[in-house]
Amino acid sequence: MTIKNKVIVITGASSGIGEATAKLLADKGAKIVLGARREERLKELATEIKSSGGQAVYRATDVVNPDDSQQLVQLAKDTFGGVDAIFLNAGIMPNSPLSALKTEEWNSMVDVNIKGVLNGIAAVLPTFTSQKHGHIITTSSVAGLKAYPGGAVYGATKWAVRDLMEVLRMESAQEGTNIRTATIYPAAINTELLDTITDEDTAEGMTAMYKQFGITPDRIANVVAFALEQPEDTNVNEFTIGPTNQPW
Ligand SMILES: NC(=O)c1ccc[n+]([C@@H]2O[C@H](COP(=O)([O-])OP(=O)(O)OC[C@H]3O[C@@H](n4cnc5c(N)ncnc54)[C@H](OP(=O)(O)O)[C@@H]3O)[C@@H](O)[C@H]2O)c1
């Protein structure tokens, strides 16, 4: 499937992986709909894409709010006449040991990383089901495949996403709705993700680890593009991707 002229919604588009993916897909001729909470960042990104000859619109979106996700998809339809794919990428990672009892952060991770993905799925599913076409891509994490100390709740949310996406794919195949899914499991990618960590020891350890191993977010953008570019009858379910030298 060619990416050119496809309408693609991206959450978490204001930085890191979402921003890099928006730029790459816009370069390939997609019509991009950007969502995140920091509107100023989205505005700057949309301006940059348009000044390079691409097409992009944006809307301030909190994925925790179901109505915001619905409105983001509606913006795609109102502006570009439909929606072909959504990249559910918004996420936070305020890691800490469970014993630190940062329960508000636990809840925020569940809200953004799980409910945010569910809200995005709910926003596109009726359209994808009726048009019998659509692609739902998510950013899980290697933390959704392998447990590590300090990452209990983050890993649990990313583990949940793995299950959701796998069942979504299976149900769509059963129901004959042709919805494709792809779940991406990145390891250390240099973005703003570590900024959400408030536990000092965890922040120190993870910063050192990312400094040693981290690679740039365009590597994940390439994988999103690869999934989108496959023929309509081909689903690439999962990608695990990270630095060659990271022994995670
Ligand atoms: N970097 C890594 O090593 C790595 C590894 C594995 C998985 N991931 C996953 O990759 C995804 C992207 O993260 P990143 O690494 O690119 O980090 P990032 O630079 O911090 O980007 C996170 C994005 O999520 C958005 N976001 C956070 N809360 C949101 C909310 N409530 N509503 C809407 N948007 C929200 C942020 O925008 P606003 O603050 O403007 O809302 C930002 O655009 C996340 O799901 C993360 O868990 C990252």
The ligand as a MOL file (V3000), in Angstrom:
LIG
                    3D

  0  0  0     0  0            999 V3000
M  V30 BEGIN CTAB
M  V30 COUNTS 48 52 0 0 0
M  V30 BEGIN ATOM
M  V30 1 N 11.7300 6.3930 24.0570 0
M  V30 2 C 11.7920 5.1090 24.3240 0
M  V30 3 O 12.8600 4.5670 24.6560 0
M  V30 4 C 10.5690 4.2540 24.2100 0
M  V30 5 C 10.7210 2.8760 24.3170 0
M  V30 6 C 9.5930 2.0720 24.2600 0
M  V30 7 C 8.3520 2.6360 24.0730 0
M  V30 8 N 8.2140 3.9910 23.9870 0 CHG=1
M  V30 9 C 6.8710 4.5420 23.8240 0
M  V30 10 O 6.8750 5.4050 22.7230 0
M  V30 11 C 5.7930 6.3130 22.8320 0
M  V30 12 C 6.2650 7.7070 22.4700 0
M  V30 13 O 7.1770 8.1480 23.4730 0
M  V30 14 P 8.5140 8.9210 23.1370 0
M  V30 15 O 9.6300 8.0370 23.4880 0
M  V30 16 O 8.4590 9.5370 21.8000 0 CHG=-1
M  V30 17 O 8.5010 10.0370 24.3000 0
M  V30 18 P 8.0960 11.5760 24.2980 0
M  V30 19 O 9.0260 12.3480 23.4680 0
M  V30 20 O 7.9550 11.9390 25.7380 0
M  V30 21 O 6.6750 11.5560 23.5980 0
M  V30 22 C 5.5050 11.1960 24.2720 0
M  V30 23 C 4.3320 11.8070 23.5460 0
M  V30 24 O 3.1230 11.4120 24.2060 0
M  V30 25 C 2.3360 12.5690 24.3900 0
M  V30 26 N 1.4210 12.4210 25.5260 0
M  V30 27 C 1.7130 12.1190 26.8100 0
M  V30 28 N 0.5930 12.1270 27.5510 0
M  V30 29 C -0.4300 12.4270 26.7040 0
M  V30 30 C -1.8270 12.5980 26.8620 0
M  V30 31 N -2.4260 12.4560 28.0520 0
M  V30 32 N -2.5670 12.9080 25.7790 0
M  V30 33 C -1.9720 13.0730 24.5740 0
M  V30 34 N -0.6750 12.9330 24.3580 0
M  V30 35 C 0.0950 12.6120 25.4220 0
M  V30 36 C 3.3320 13.7030 24.5820 0
M  V30 37 O 2.7600 14.9320 24.2140 0
M  V30 38 P 2.1640 16.0290 25.1980 0
M  V30 39 O 3.0140 16.0520 26.4370 0
M  V30 40 O 2.2710 17.2740 24.3780 0
M  V30 41 O 0.7450 15.6330 25.4450 0
M  V30 42 C 4.3800 13.3270 23.5510 0
M  V30 43 O 4.0110 13.7870 22.2820 0
M  V30 44 C 5.2530 6.1550 24.2560 0
M  V30 45 O 4.0690 5.3830 24.2370 0
M  V30 46 C 6.3620 5.4110 24.9580 0
M  V30 47 O 5.8860 4.6570 26.0540 0
M  V30 48 C 9.3000 4.7900 24.0340 0
M  V30 END ATOM
M  V30 BEGIN BOND
M  V30 1 1 1 2
M  V30 2 2 2 3
M  V30 3 1 2 4
M  V30 4 1 4 5
M  V30 5 2 4 48
M  V30 6 2 5 6
M  V30 7 1 6 7
M  V30 8 2 7 8
M  V30 9 1 8 9
M  V30 10 1 8 48
M  V30 11 1 9 10
M  V30 12 1 9 46
M  V30 13 1 10 11
M  V30 14 1 11 12
M  V30 15 1 11 44
M  V30 16 1 12 13
M  V30 17 1 13 14
M  V30 18 2 14 15
M  V30 19 1 14 16
M  V30 20 1 14 17
M  V30 21 1 17 18
M  V30 22 2 18 19
M  V30 23 1 18 20
M  V30 24 1 18 21
M  V30 25 1 21 22
M  V30 26 1 22 23
M  V30 27 1 23 24
M  V30 28 1 23 42
M  V30 29 1 24 25
M  V30 30 1 25 26
M  V30 31 1 25 36
M  V30 32 1 26 27
M  V30 33 1 26 35
M  V30 34 2 27 28
M  V30 35 1 28 29
M  V30 36 1 29 30
M  V30 37 2 29 35
M  V30 38 1 30 31
M  V30 39 2 30 32
M  V30 40 1 32 33
M  V30 41 2 33 34
M  V30 42 1 34 35
M  V30 43 1 36 37
M  V30 44 1 36 42
M  V30 45 1 37 38
M  V30 46 2 38 39
M  V30 47 1 38 40
M  V30 48 1 38 41
M  V30 49 1 42 43
M  V30 50 1 44 45
M  V30 51 1 44 46
M  V30 52 1 46 47
M  V30 END BOND
M  V30 END CTAB
M  END
